């Protein structure tokens, strides 16, 4: 007989599933469609536009800050020690308005020369002469002269760049120089001794020759709008500079060494006496306002007479020398007795008005004008007694070509041999290019003693 056993009931599923234990760090990637090229380009474009917007915004802010600073600087002087602003016309007025007199320390000055600078060059032959109070001017004989003496003499004259000397036979000198007086080097004197103190009087030169100096490569250019003028390139007139106050062109000027600029004293009339307001822009054909050289000296001729425009000359010293190159190069200072004759061809350059009461020219202009003889310019029909020995006239009595407002302080130059010489500084005139009212210029030949003395006293 078959008998069965009782089976216990099970709660386990017949087909159990495996329990998945989650593991940290392992996630399933969502299944999304890859980005299209169009979407990627759109994203790049958004990033680029954002960057561009930021750059433009920063540019606007920088420009706004610059012009705000220019506006403030044109009206106020900032006292750094006392941290306050004072009106610009109170700076350099002779009264201390800032702590420690800060507003009176960086101002233009004037200098009146009452001595004779003891070294000079004479005539177009550039004959070296020295001065002795008892015997006057004497041409220096060539005996014993060396390159070291050349260096010393050129250093005294203020600008030394590749200095050279040559011998000129006495019998080829101008008639008034052939018979002396002369001076010769003393024996056993150091070559570094100033030339005027290293010489003694001589009746004749035993060598039969005198010293001629060339102290630099000034006035040399690679090649050769003023009212009635034409466009010019700065490379042809590399000594021309723009004097700017508060970012605005005020006057012209001329480099006479890598650190010194000759200009007109009247450019600093009124509230233009604080040095930090001035910049000198060089090497530019087209007028600009950015950059430029700072100034640490402005020295007016102490005899300057604003009522008569007499002794209308000033010197500016740059804080650091310019780098001489094709577009920045000094013009030559003429020797004494340079010998310009009536109708000598001259050139005036600048960014001044293209017509009377007009506008500043954006590009450098030049004009060819002749020298007008003194008797004609000082006649009653022209300027009469207003013309002094410190002035020369140039232009056309019938008008048509002339310097104008904005050209003041700029160069009037003359070419001889291989160099350009600064013979005049734009000073004054009645109107621009008017009939019988030519341009009047400060006569550089009469200012040589003052220029050399100022440069020597402010090395």
Residue pairs with C-beta under 8 A, 6 or more apart in sequence:
70 246
70 247
72 78
72 85
73 246
73 277
74 88
74 246
74 247
75 87
75 88
76 85
76 86
76 87
76 88
77 85
77 86
77 87
77 88
77 90
77 91
77 98
77 103
77 274
78 84
78 85
79 85
79 86
79 97
79 98
79 99
79 102
79 103
80 102
81 98
81 99
81 100
81 102
82 98
82 99
82 102
84 98
86 97
86 98
86 103
88 271
88 274
88 277
89 271
90 97
90 103
91 97
91 103
91 104
91 107
91 273
91 274
92 103
92 104
92 107
92 108
92 273
92 274
94 104
95 104
96 103
96 104
97 103
103 274
106 274
106 275
106 276
106 296
107 273
107 274
107 275
108 268
108 273
108 275
108 298
108 299
108 300
108 314
109 297
109 298
109 299
109 300
110 299
110 300
110 301
110 302
110 304
111 299
111 300
111 301
111 302
111 450
111 453
111 454
111 457
112 301
112 302
112 303
113 302
113 449
113 450
113 453
113 454
115 453
116 131
116 133
116 449
117 131
117 448
117 449
117 452
117 453
117 456
118 130
118 131
118 132
118 156
118 194
118 196
119 128
119 129
119 130
119 131
119 153
119 156
119 157
119 194
119 195
119 196
119 452
120 129
120 131
120 137
120 157
120 335
120 336
120 448
120 449
120 452
121 127
121 128
121 129
121 157
121 213
121 335
121 336
122 128
122 129
122 137
122 139
122 177
122 335
122 336
122 337
123 173
123 174
123 177
123 335
123 336
123 337
123 338
123 339
124 335
124 338
124 339
124 416
124 417
125 168
125 173
125 174
125 212
126 212
126 213
126 214
126 335
127 139
127 140
127 168
127 173
127 177
127 210
127 211
127 212
127 335
128 139
128 140
128 153
128 165
128 195
128 210
128 211
128 212
128 213
129 137
129 138
129 139
129 140
130 137
130 138
130 140
130 183
130 195
130 196
130 199
131 137
131 138
131 196
132 138
132 183
132 196
132 201
135 181
135 201
136 181
137 181
138 180
138 181
138 182
138 183
138 199
138 201
138 202
139 173
139 177
139 180
139 181
139 182
139 183
139 210
140 182
140 183
140 184
140 185
140 195
140 199
140 210
140 211
141 182
141 183
141 184
141 185
141 202
141 205
141 206
141 207
141 209
141 210
141 211
142 167
142 205
142 207
142 209
142 210
142 211
143 184
143 185
143 205
143 206
143 207
144 184
144 185
144 187
145 165
145 185
145 211
146 191
147 163
147 165
148 191
148 192
149 165
149 185
149 191
149 195
149 198
150 163
150 164
150 165
150 211
150 213
151 160
151 163
151 191
152 191
152 192
152 193
152 194
152 195
153 163
153 195
153 211
153 213
153 215
154 160
154 163
154 213
154 215
154 216
156 194
156 195
156 196
156 452
156 456
157 213
157 215
157 452
158 256
158 257
158 260
158 451
158 452
158 455
158 456
159 215
159 216
159 218
159 256
159 257
159 258
159 330
160 215
160 216
161 215
161 216
161 217
161 218
161 324
162 216
162 217
163 213
163 214
163 215
163 216
164 213
164 214
165 211
165 212
165 213
165 214
166 211
166 212
166 214
167 207
167 209
167 210
167 211
167 212
168 209
168 210
168 211
168 212
169 208
169 209
170 177
170 178
170 205
170 208
170 209
170 210
171 178
171 208
173 210
180 202
180 203
180 204
181 201
181 202
181 203
182 201
182 202
182 203
182 204
182 205
182 210
183 199
183 200
183 201
183 202
184 199
184 200
184 202
184 205
184 206
185 198
185 199
186 198
186 199
186 200
189 198
190 198
216 257
216 330
216 332
217 329
218 256
218 329
218 330
218 331
218 332
218 333
218 419
219 239
219 329
219 330
219 331
219 332
219 413
219 419
219 420
219 421
220 329
220 418
220 419
220 420
221 235
221 236
221 237
221 238
221 326
221 329
221 420
222 235
222 236
222 326
223 235
223 236
224 236
224 415
225 231
225 354
225 361
225 363
225 365
226 348
226 349
226 350
226 352
226 354
226 361
226 365
226 366
226 367
226 401
226 402
226 403
226 404
226 407
227 353
227 354
227 355
227 356
227 367
227 400
227 401
227 402
227 403
227 404
227 432
227 433
228 367
228 400
228 401
228 402
228 433
229 348
229 365
229 366
229 367
229 401
230 365
230 366
230 367
231 363
231 364
231 365
231 366
232 285
232 349
232 363
232 364
232 365
232 366
233 285
233 364
234 240
234 283
234 284
234 285
234 327
234 364
235 285
235 326
235 327
236 366
237 347
237 349
237 364
237 366
237 411
237 413
238 255
238 282
238 283
238 325
238 326
238 327
238 328
238 329
239 254
239 255
239 256
239 329
239 330
239 331
239 411
239 420
239 422
240 252
240 253
240 254
240 282
240 349
240 350
240 364
240 410
240 411
241 252
241 253
241 254
241 255
241 261
241 280
241 281
241 282
242 249
242 251
242 252
242 253
242 280
242 281
242 282
242 284
242 287
242 351
243 249
243 250
243 251
243 252
243 253
243 261
243 263
243 267
243 278
243 279
243 280
243 316
243 409
244 250
244 278
244 279
244 280
244 281
244 289
244 292
245 272
245 277
245 278
245 279
246 277
247 279
247 289
248 289
249 287
249 351
249 360
249 406
250 267
250 272
250 406
251 263
251 264
251 267
251 406
251 408
251 409
251 410
252 263
252 349
252 350
252 351
252 352
252 406
252 407
252 408
252 409
252 410
252 411
252 426
253 261
253 262
253 263
253 280
253 316
253 409
253 410
253 411
254 261
254 262
254 263
254 331
254 410
254 411
254 422
254 425
255 261
255 282
255 322
255 328
255 329
255 330
255 331
256 262
256 330
256 331
256 333
256 422
256 451
257 321
257 330
257 455
258 318
258 321
258 322
258 323
258 324
258 330
259 317
259 318
259 320
259 321
259 322
260 315
260 316
260 317
260 318
260 455
261 280
261 315
261 316
261 317
261 318
262 313
262 314
262 315
262 409
262 422
262 425
262 444
262 451
263 313
263 314
263 315
263 316
263 408
263 409
263 410
263 425
264 312
264 313
264 314
264 408
264 409
264 425
264 426
264 427
264 442
265 300
265 301
265 304
265 306
265 311
265 312
265 313
265 314
266 304
266 306
266 309
266 312
266 408
266 427
266 428
267 314
267 408
267 409
268 298
268 300
268 314
269 306
272 278
273 298
275 295
275 296
275 297
275 298
276 294
278 294
278 295
278 298
278 316
279 291
279 292
279 293
279 294
279 295
280 292
280 293
280 295
280 316
280 318
281 288
281 289
281 291
281 292
281 293
282 292
282 293
282 322
282 327
282 328
283 322
283 325
283 327
283 328
284 327
284 364
285 363
285 364
286 362
286 363
286 364
287 351
287 360
287 361
287 362
287 363
293 318
293 319
293 320
293 322
294 318
294 319
294 320
295 316
295 317
295 318
295 319
296 317
296 318
296 319
297 315
297 316
297 317
297 458
298 314
298 315
298 316
298 317
299 314
299 315
299 316
299 317
299 454
299 458
300 313
300 314
301 311
301 312
301 313
301 314
301 447
301 450
303 310
303 311
304 310
304 311
304 312
304 313
304 314
305 311
308 386
308 388
309 391
309 427
309 428
309 440
310 388
310 390
310 391
311 390
311 442
311 447
312 390
312 425
312 427
312 428
312 442
313 425
313 442
313 447
313 450
313 451
314 409
315 451
315 454
315 455
317 458
322 328
324 330
331 411
331 413
331 420
331 421
331 422
332 419
332 420
332 421
332 422
333 421
333 422
333 444
333 448
333 451
334 414
334 421
334 422
334 423
334 444
334 445
334 448
336 445
336 448
337 445
338 414
338 421
338 423
338 445
340 371
340 392
340 414
340 423
341 371
342 370
342 371
342 372
342 373
342 376
343 370
343 371
343 373
344 370
344 371
344 414
345 368
345 370
345 414
345 415
346 368
346 369
346 370
346 371
346 394
346 412
346 413
346 414
346 423
346 424
347 366
347 367
347 368
347 369
347 412
347 413
347 414
347 415
348 366
348 367
348 369
348 394
348 403
348 407
348 410
348 411
348 412
348 413
348 426
348 439
349 364
349 365
349 366
349 367
349 410
349 411
349 413
350 361
350 364
350 365
350 403
350 406
350 407
350 410
350 426
351 360
351 361
351 362
351 363
351 364
351 365
351 406
351 407
352 360
352 361
352 365
352 403
352 404
352 405
352 406
352 407
352 408
352 410
353 359
353 360
353 361
353 404
353 405
353 406
353 407
353 432
354 361
354 365
354 404
355 404
355 432
356 404
356 405
356 431
356 432
356 433
356 434
357 405
358 404
360 406
361 406
367 401
367 402
367 403
368 401
369 394
369 395
369 396
369 401
369 402
369 439
370 394
370 395
370 396
371 392
371 393
371 394
372 392
372 393
372 394
372 395
372 397
372 438
374 387
374 392
374 393
376 382
376 393
376 397
377 383
377 387
377 392
377 393
377 438
377 440
378 384
378 385
378 386
378 387
381 436
382 393
382 397
382 436
382 437
382 438
383 393
383 437
383 440
387 393
387 440
389 443
389 446
390 442
390 443
390 446
390 447
391 427
391 440
391 441
391 442
391 443
392 412
392 423
392 424
392 440
392 441
392 443
393 438
393 439
393 440
393 441
394 412
394 424
394 438
394 439
394 441
395 401
395 402
395 403
395 433
395 438
395 439
396 402
396 438
397 435
397 436
397 438
398 435
399 433
399 434
399 435
399 437
400 433
401 433
402 429
402 432
402 433
402 434
402 438
402 439
403 410
403 426
403 429
403 432
403 439
404 432
404 433
405 432
407 426
408 426
408 427
409 425
409 426
410 425
410 426
411 422
411 424
411 425
411 426
412 422
412 423
412 424
412 425
412 426
412 441
413 420
413 421
413 422
413 423
414 420
414 421
414 423
415 421
422 444
423 441
423 443
423 444
423 445
424 441
424 442
424 443
424 444
425 441
425 442
425 444
426 439
426 441
427 440
427 441
427 442
428 440
429 437
429 438
429 439
429 440
430 437
431 437
